[in-house]
Amino acid sequence: MAEESLKESPPEQIIKSRKRVQDHGEVFTPSWLVSDMCDLVAQECERIDSRFLEPACGDGNFLTEVLYRKLNTVQRHYGRDALNFEVYSILAVTSLYGVDLLPDNVTRCRERLYQQWEEAYLPHATSMKEGCCAAVKKILERNILCGDALSLRQADGSPIVFTEWSLINKCKFQRREYELSALLDEQGESDLFSFSLDGSTQLWQQDPDDPTSRIPAPKKEYPLIDYWRLS
Ligand SMILES: C[S@@+](CC[C@H](N)C(=O)[O-])C[C@H]1O[C@@H](n2cnc3c(N)ncnc32)[C@H](O)[C@@H]1O
């Protein structure tokens, strides 16, 4: 029986073409290894709001595994409460970020994450279903970006900007945008503040309780919005 089921499952494809391997180092991580690596940070993978950024995310092998684990947590905690299942499953999606050079990988990564969320969500859908589905598509458009994780720029040359989604009062999201370069900049440089190229935008702010701190300042901040109206 075990042998039969082994025969039935096709081998996992870890490369698409020799050219893509040569040009972009595109070799996908097999699922057993993804799972073993996620086990190393198992608690974070299960925490609904812990944020993950994968800088060369491919078509999402790691991000889908993390979403799978987060959605299991949502199911465990809110499986019998449709409204909370809805909002916390969306929160799980907001916590995942990816960048990849290749547009087809980015599209596939968004699709896989969307399908995974939708499959878990539909049995719990409420009257806000349409809005929620559109919201998750919008979140994935913002969180999974086509760009270069080394230059920190998108394909059109603009800086990679990520959105922080914070859940407020269990039903609204606060949306703030940050340049990835500011988020990755190391602490402890000689200048306390740095500025964007046009000199107008302050990228850093201080924690009032800690004068030596440098926390990134958002480039843009939006008013609070109901989760089903995000799109
Ligand atoms: C080794 S694959 C890994 C994909 C995925 N992380 C996985 O483990 O299955 C490498 C991916 O990195 C992408 N990549 C290579 N250089 C990159 C760069 N500078 N910025 C963003 N993505 C890059 C490629 O397009 C490819 O999809």
The ligand as an SDF file (V2000), in Angstrom:
LIG
                    3D

 27 29  0  0  0  0  0  0  0  0999 V2000
   16.7570   29.1240   -5.2120 C   0  0  0  0  0  0  0  0  0  0  0  0
   15.1360   29.7130   -5.7990 S   0  0  0  0  0  0  0  0  0  0  0  0
   14.3140   29.6110   -4.2570 C   0  0  0  0  0  0  0  0  0  0  0  0
   12.8440   29.8350   -4.3220 C   0  0  0  0  0  0  0  0  0  0  0  0
   12.1290   29.5860   -3.0100 C   0  0  0  0  0  0  0  0  0  0  0  0
   12.6650   30.4320   -1.9700 N   0  0  0  0  0  0  0  0  0  0  0  0
   12.2460   28.1410   -2.5810 C   0  0  0  0  0  0  0  0  0  0  0  0
   13.0060   27.9000   -1.6450 O   0  0  0  0  0  0  0  0  0  0  0  0
   11.6040   27.2870   -3.1680 O   0  0  0  0  0  0  0  0  0  0  0  0
   15.6460   31.2990   -5.9850 C   0  0  0  0  0  0  0  0  0  0  0  0
   14.5970   32.3510   -6.3680 C   0  0  0  0  0  0  0  0  0  0  0  0
   15.2540   33.5670   -6.1370 O   0  0  0  0  0  0  0  0  0  0  0  0
   14.8930   34.4920   -7.1210 C   0  0  0  0  0  0  0  0  0  0  0  0
   15.9610   35.5040   -7.1170 N   0  0  0  0  0  0  0  0  0  0  0  0
   17.2420   35.3770   -7.5240 C   0  0  0  0  0  0  0  0  0  0  0  0
   17.9130   36.5250   -7.3250 N   0  0  0  0  0  0  0  0  0  0  0  0
   17.0320   37.3790   -6.7510 C   0  0  0  0  0  0  0  0  0  0  0  0
   17.1240   38.7300   -6.2970 C   0  0  0  0  0  0  0  0  0  0  0  0
   18.2450   39.4390   -6.3970 N   0  0  0  0  0  0  0  0  0  0  0  0
   16.0180   39.3000   -5.7620 N   0  0  0  0  0  0  0  0  0  0  0  0
   14.8540   38.6180   -5.6580 C   0  0  0  0  0  0  0  0  0  0  0  0
   14.7150   37.3440   -6.0830 N   0  0  0  0  0  0  0  0  0  0  0  0
   15.7910   36.7340   -6.6100 C   0  0  0  0  0  0  0  0  0  0  0  0
   14.7560   33.6880   -8.3770 C   0  0  0  0  0  0  0  0  0  0  0  0
   13.9130   34.3300   -9.3050 O   0  0  0  0  0  0  0  0  0  0  0  0
   14.1640   32.3750   -7.8240 C   0  0  0  0  0  0  0  0  0  0  0  0
   12.7520   32.4020   -7.8910 O   0  0  0  0  0  0  0  0  0  0  0  0
  1  2  1  0
  2  3  1  0
  2 10  1  0
  3  4  1  0
  4  5  1  0
  5  6  1  0
  5  7  1  0
  7  8  2  0
  7  9  1  0
 10 11  1  0
 11 12  1  0
 11 26  1  0
 12 13  1  0
 13 14  1  0
 13 24  1  0
 14 15  1  0
 14 23  1  0
 15 16  2  0
 16 17  1  0
 17 18  1  0
 17 23  2  0
 18 19  1  0
 18 20  2  0
 20 21  1  0
 21 22  2  0
 22 23  1  0
 24 25  1  0
 24 26  1  0
 26 27  1  0
M  CHG  2   2   1   9  -1
M  END
$$$$
